[in-house]
Amino acid sequence: MTDDESSLLIGRDGAVATLRFNRPGALNAIDVPMAEALLAAVEQLAADSSVRAVVLSGAGRSFMAGGDLATLQADPVGGSAALLKPLNAALTVLNAMNAPLIAQVHGVAAGAGLSLMLQADFVFVAEGTRFNLAYVNLGTSCDVGASWALPRLVGLRRALEIAMLGEMLDASAAERMGLVNRVVPAAALEAEVMALAQRLANGPTVAYGHLRRLMRGAFDRDLPAQLQAETEAFRDCAGTADFKAGIDAFFAKKPAQFSGR
C-alpha cells in the first residue's frame, strides 16, 4: 500500500515491511506530518503479527538530512515539541517490537536522520554515504535517542567527539567506529538489505524481540538483574512453536522452519 503523495511510503514484501521517507526535494528532512505518519505506520505494523522484519529507507538522493529547519525557524520551541512528540513515540513502538529493524542508508544521514539510523538493529549503507550528527552546528543538543544509542555503539569518548565537533564522517569511518554494519556498492544496497530482511523474516521472531530488549537493556542492569531477565526471556521462548521447531529440526538434522510464533 503506497501513496506517491505521502511523505512516508509503506510497502510489504511477504513478512517484510518497508517504510520509506518521501520528501526527496527536501532530502527527506522530517517535518511534523512525516513524523505523525511514521508514528501511525509503526503502530499499524506493531499490531500486525505477520510483520517479521522492518526496513527504513529514504527516497531520492538521501536517507534523511535531519529535521525540517523551516518548521523550527518559524517556532523553535513549539515546532520542536510538535516534531519530537510523535518521533519519540514512534521510536518507543519500534524498539518494543519483536521484528528487527534494518536501516538502508544512502546519500546523507544527518541530525534526526542519523539519530533514527542509530536506533536500527542493522545498518547497511551505500558507498559514498556521509554522516553528521550536526545538532551542535545549529546551537542545540541532540534528540531522537542519539544520546542513548551513540555511547552504546561507540563508547563515551567517541560519542562526545561525534556530537560536540559536528564533523562530517564518511562511510568507511562510520564502519570503523561501529556506527554501521556494512558498506556496499550503491547499486547493490537495496538487494543486500532485502536479502537480510528476508532472512530475518524467516527467523524466530519472538526470540529476536527478546534479544533486542536484552541487549538494549543490558547497560541499565547489573549482572544478577540481567541473568534474571535472560531467564525470563528464555522461559518465554521455550513455550513458543519456534523453539519446538528448532529442537525438532536439530534432532532431525535439518534446517528449522520458523513461523514467528
Secondary structure, 3 states (H helix, E strand, C coil): CCCCCCCEEEEEECCEEEEEECCHHHCCCECHHHHHHHHHHHHHHHCCCCCCEEEEEECCCCCECCECHHHHHHCHHHHHHHHHHHHHHHHHHHHHCCCCEEEEECCEEECHHHHHHHCCCEEEEECCCEEECCHHHHCCCCCCCHHHHHHHHHCHHHHHHHHHHCCCEEHHHHHHHCCCCEEECHHHHHHHHHHHHHHHHCCCHHHHHHHHHHHHHHHHCCHHHHHHHHHHHHHHHHCCHHHHHHHHHHHHCCCCCCCCC
